[in-house]
Amino acid sequence: MKAVLQLPPIPGFLLRVHDTDVMNSSQMRRGDNSAPPPESPVVVTVGGVDPSGAAGLGRDLLTASDLGAVARLVGTAWTEQSADGVRSVEARSAEAVEQAVRIALRAPVPRAVKIGMVPGPAAAAALVRGLEGYDGPVVVDPVLAASSGGALWQGPLEALRPLLGRATLVTPNAPEAAALSGQPIETLDDARAAAGALRATGIRALLIKGGHLGETADGTVTDLLVTADGERRFTRPRRPGPSPRGTGCALSTAIAVELASGRALATAIERATVWLAARIETAAQRDGAWRLS
């Protein structure tokens, strides 16, 4: 039987292929449209639709598929954006978002959830409600603006705190961590101080990504993980040239997939970081933008 796209009878949207499960890339290469094997981890990814496919839910799906996971997609907003910036954001209703999350969390229960773009306070509160009763890992990538420029979150940042407090891991880049903490971040020490301030608000673990920090003498990028147990650094070479779109979406989704596979937090981050570095190394310009391979 061929995969059929089914639109749910709700004002939001939940992409449904094989009953919301999306074939992984190995199945696609084989031309196999049978149900995925039971051992494939199932993850829910929540976010906005970027029409380029280079970021947002499109990038989430590509990442999960590449890592052999099954993805259930929940949309929070339609966006109109390009390499020149964001033109418009059409948020889904809070009721639609909440219902879509509850549907996505149906049995068999997914092993992890990744949340990306949240358009505003109503959607953030809806996600918290929709996650009630779910005890698996939740990774939140607090996307406040598009990499090409333009706000994606509309509202007071305080309204994000309940959702961030619900997360197993929060993965802001340096500008996002600075906005959320109210502290400037230019160095790794600044990132450490901001992480401490954010953990004091109830966030359990933060991975502050270092791609926006200043150049280092050895030409590397360091992401800083801060938890109740201390800190750990994840360092990779800085790729010269333009930064591909969707790297934050890809990293947080890859971490969620690794957590869904049963790996400890630090191990999941390490494996996701190695995977992303390889994809950045082979990034290429296609359709007017630098894209991950």
Order of alpha helices (4+ residues) and beta strands (2+ residues): beta-alpha-beta-alpha-beta-beta-alpha-beta-alpha-beta-alpha-beta-alpha-alpha-beta-beta-beta-alpha-alpha-beta-beta
